[in-house]
Amino acid sequence: MQQLRRSRGSSAAKPIAAWLSGLERSNALASHAEMLLRLQAIYARCVPPGMANASELANVRDGVAVVIAHSGAVAHRLRMLAPSLVLALRKGGAAVSELKVVAQAPPPAPVPREKHALPSQAALDSVQALAAELEPSPLRSALEAMAARQKRDLRSRG
């Protein structure tokens, strides 16, 4: 029975304290995310329309706003606009004293996978039967070649 009893300062309180400190960190993270969303909206309104699509406000930390530009040319233009952007972000309530612009290509768009649906064996048999009924012609040759290719693919994947 002695093993089941724990005092107030035991290790059972440590996980709860760790959990509570985790909540404090997540609250700080949530408030930082809300601030970033608000500042990103201000940023998007302050830059020229083409620049808003080619850049984004990534973070604000220790008075430095970090903007990611999707090309070197956009980065150069943003550096020229930095003083006015800093003022606009300050008016939006951010304690920003500097704007750091980083040129970074956007991640490539995912390439859609090609779909390679293979016909069933019955469908291939039907195509071959149709080809056999036709007189010698380019259509018959094309159907026979297609059926042979699809059968080969079925065997290699199956």
C-alpha positions as CSV (number, residue, x, y, z in Angstrom):
1,M,0.0,0.0,0.0
2,Q,2.9,2.3,0.7
3,Q,3.8,2.3,-3.0
4,L,0.4,3.7,-4.1
5,R,0.6,6.8,-1.9
6,R,2.3,9.8,-3.2
7,S,3.2,13.0,-1.6
8,R,2.3,16.4,-3.0
9,G,5.8,17.0,-4.4
10,S,5.9,13.7,-6.2
11,S,6.5,13.1,-9.8
12,A,2.8,12.9,-10.5
13,A,2.7,16.7,-10.4
14,K,5.5,17.1,-13.0
15,P,3.5,15.9,-16.0
16,I,0.7,18.3,-15.1
17,A,3.2,21.2,-14.7
18,A,4.7,20.3,-18.1
19,W,1.2,20.2,-19.6
20,L,0.3,23.6,-18.2
21,S,3.6,25.1,-19.4
22,G,2.8,23.6,-22.8
23,L,-0.5,25.4,-22.8
24,E,1.3,28.7,-22.1
25,R,3.5,28.1,-25.1
26,S,0.6,27.2,-27.3
27,N,-1.2,30.4,-26.2
28,A,1.9,32.4,-27.1
29,L,2.1,30.7,-30.4
30,A,-1.6,31.3,-31.1
31,S,-1.3,35.0,-30.3
32,H,1.8,35.3,-32.5
33,A,-0.1,33.5,-35.4
34,E,-3.0,35.9,-35.0
35,M,-0.7,38.9,-35.1
36,L,1.0,37.5,-38.2
37,L,-2.3,37.1,-40.0
38,R,-3.3,40.7,-39.2
39,L,0.1,42.0,-40.4
40,Q,0.0,39.8,-43.5
41,A,-3.3,41.5,-44.4
42,I,-1.8,45.0,-43.9
43,Y,1.3,44.0,-45.9
44,A,-0.9,42.8,-48.8
45,R,-2.7,46.1,-48.9
46,C,0.5,48.2,-48.7
47,V,2.5,46.6,-51.6
48,P,1.7,46.9,-55.3
49,P,-0.8,44.2,-56.5
50,G,1.8,42.3,-58.5
51,M,4.2,42.3,-55.5
52,A,1.6,40.9,-53.1
53,N,1.3,37.8,-55.2
54,A,5.1,37.4,-55.5
55,S,6.0,37.9,-51.9
56,E,4.7,37.2,-48.4
57,L,5.3,38.4,-44.8
58,A,6.8,35.4,-43.2
59,N,7.5,36.4,-39.6
60,V,8.0,39.3,-37.2
61,R,10.5,38.8,-34.4
62,D,12.5,41.1,-32.2
63,G,11.4,44.1,-34.2
64,V,12.4,42.6,-37.6
65,A,9.7,41.8,-40.2
66,V,10.9,39.1,-42.6
67,V,9.5,39.1,-46.1
68,I,10.1,36.3,-48.5
69,A,10.2,37.4,-52.2
70,H,9.8,34.8,-54.9
71,S,12.5,36.4,-57.1
72,G,15.5,38.6,-56.9
73,A,13.8,41.4,-58.8
74,V,10.9,41.4,-56.4
75,A,13.3,41.4,-53.5
76,H,15.1,44.4,-54.9
77,R,11.9,46.3,-55.3
78,L,10.7,45.4,-51.8
79,R,14.0,46.6,-50.3
80,M,13.3,50.0,-52.0
81,L,9.9,50.0,-50.4
82,A,11.1,48.9,-47.0
83,P,10.8,52.3,-45.2
84,S,7.2,52.8,-46.2
85,L,6.3,49.2,-45.4
86,V,7.9,49.5,-41.9
87,L,5.7,52.6,-41.3
88,A,2.6,50.8,-42.5
89,L,3.3,47.8,-40.3
90,R,3.8,50.1,-37.3
91,K,0.5,51.8,-38.0
92,G,-1.0,48.3,-37.9
93,G,0.2,47.9,-34.3
94,A,3.5,45.9,-34.9
95,A,6.6,46.9,-33.1
96,V,8.7,46.7,-36.3
97,S,11.8,48.7,-36.8
98,E,13.4,46.8,-39.7
99,L,12.3,44.9,-42.8
100,K,14.5,42.0,-43.9
101,V,13.8,40.8,-47.5
102,V,14.9,37.3,-48.4
103,A,14.8,36.1,-52.0
104,Q,13.5,32.5,-52.1
105,A,11.9,30.7,-55.0
106,P,8.4,29.4,-54.2
107,P,8.1,25.6,-53.9
108,P,7.3,23.9,-57.2
109,A,3.7,23.0,-57.8
110,P,3.1,19.3,-57.4
111,V,3.1,17.5,-60.7
112,P,-0.1,15.6,-61.2
113,R,0.5,11.9,-61.5
114,E,-0.5,10.3,-64.8
115,K,-3.2,7.8,-64.5
116,H,-2.5,4.5,-66.1
117,A,-5.8,2.6,-66.0
118,L,-5.5,-0.8,-67.5
119,P,-8.4,-2.5,-69.2
120,S,-9.6,-5.8,-67.9
121,Q,-8.6,-9.1,-69.7
122,A,-12.2,-9.4,-70.9
123,A,-12.0,-5.9,-72.5
124,L,-8.8,-6.8,-74.2
125,D,-10.3,-10.0,-75.5
126,S,-13.2,-8.0,-77.0
127,V,-10.8,-5.6,-78.7
128,Q,-8.9,-8.5,-80.2
129,A,-12.1,-10.2,-81.4
130,L,-13.2,-6.9,-83.0
131,A,-9.9,-6.6,-84.7
132,A,-10.2,-10.2,-86.0
133,E,-13.6,-9.3,-87.6
134,L,-12.2,-6.3,-89.5
135,E,-10.6,-6.5,-92.9
136,P,-6.9,-5.7,-93.1
137,S,-6.7,-1.9,-92.5
138,P,-5.0,0.8,-90.4
139,L,-7.8,0.5,-87.8
140,R,-7.3,-3.3,-87.5
141,S,-3.5,-2.8,-87.1
142,A,-4.0,-0.1,-84.5
143,L,-6.5,-2.2,-82.5
144,E,-4.1,-5.2,-82.6
145,A,-1.1,-3.1,-81.5
146,M,-3.1,-1.5,-78.7
147,A,-4.4,-4.9,-77.4
148,A,-0.9,-6.4,-77.5
149,R,0.6,-3.4,-75.7
150,Q,-2.1,-3.4,-73.0
151,K,-1.7,-7.2,-72.5
152,R,2.0,-6.8,-72.0
153,D,1.4,-4.0,-69.5
154,L,-1.1,-6.1,-67.6
155,R,1.4,-9.0,-67.4
156,S,4.2,-6.7,-66.1
157,R,2.0,-5.1,-63.5
158,G,0.0,-8.0,-62.5
